[in-house]
Amino acid sequence: MELKKLLETRYSVYEHSVHKLQGATFALVRGSKGRRLFLSEPLSGFSGEALAEGGLLCPLTVENAFALEHVFSWLSPQRILEEEASFGFGDRLGLATPGHIRALSSAAVFPILVQQSVRENARTDRTFEEVLAQGIFGAFQEGYEAGFGADADHLKRIGDALHAADLGYTLFTCDPGDYVVAAERLSLQEAQRQFALLPEADDFRREYLGRTFEIDGIGSLAFSEEELIRAAVKYGNAVDFADKLYHALTVRLPQGFDYEVSVDETETPTTPLEHLFVAHELRRRGVDFVSLAPRFVGAMEKGVDWRGDLEAFRRELRAHAAIARAVGSYRLSLHSGSDKFTLYPFLAKETRGLWHVKTAGTSYLIALEVAAHRAPVLFREIAQFSMEQFAKDRASYHISADPSLIPSLEGLSDDELPKIIEEHNGRQVLHVAFGSVLRSHLGNKLRLVLDKWEEEHYEGLAQHLGRHLDGLEVRNGG
Ligand SMILES: [Zn+2]
């Protein structure tokens, strides 16, 4: 009773987080110093400030998150449910998970609530540990017991994958992009020369030449010698790396894990025939993957809708989906999923519901919307800084923004600031600067604003990500 009173007078309690176990009460609370984990009695594994009235007030550290996960198994990341589509809710600030959970509102989709790439972590000075801990606290805050996955995204090194495996990540996204060669740009002679250097060159000839692959829905596919040579030069070494990374993980995680292979960040699109080569090679080497991210046609740019020839996209998507079903019912993965509203209905339909979508930048932009409404001075600083950083930050991202086309900040009243986020160029410039902003003094200021306007932030996320899920047709009633 005294504890209840204490909580009521000095802290506000996140009501969905209140859980009792073996006589102890656990809750996430908010006091003058922000969010804390409250325990009604000290328990081993947790560290914090002992309260005079009894109980323990724990900061939201990695250690306390892992201790909490140990107590409540629904906070441990889980593997993707086979029969459901899956959706990645990347969170670059570590504050978005409650909003992401609200976006779900009984959607028929398996959520990956923890999803950051090695590159995102480097840009935001975060670790796989911190990202996972923030997801765990977010799920606890909302009392979300339905299960979620954790994606160690865009892995380019085996050591990073094994580290994430040790922490409890469940989905490992292999990015062999560094090994992909733009073989379609080589002369045939040069392609032949590189093909001959591949250790499996003879193997490839035996496996593919003169063979027909029956693909239900699109007919039969066969490789000409030149097509095989170019596909193998383009993706042969990439497949080798994906194979190595996978088998390193099987040793570390004999109980199983989810594996994705993504070549989405390469220069040229993946043709259906190349997709067939990659998927068939992975299967042949015993790589059991749950999803594959080809590089789709058209402008798959960060943070904005897709642009390109929609009929061509649809035709290719249909072929990719048919191949995925024929080679072994894995899901097609759409990265840079943020705001690809045009594509969602096609993705849902052509894959017959077996898709994975990854987003992250769009949630950061929702955070900036809160700043634009509630802290216009800070938002102006962030926008100005993002423009200054653009030349540097745009590297390694697919974007087309021209900062000179962004409406001038001086010319806009505070009420008009959200225009910068809505407009194509501004949206991309803000989007790619997330790392520079979050690492600077502006990052902490932004976090304070989001903390203060917490509910507004969550509701903005719930609405916007909810629109994504509606586009993908997995929420009833919207
Ligand atoms: Zn990607």
Boltz pocket constraint, residues with backbone or C-beta under 6 A from the ligand:
constraints:
  - pocket:
      binder: B
      contacts: [[A, 154], [A, 262], [A, 264], [A, 265], [A, 335], [A, 336]]
      max_distance: 6.0
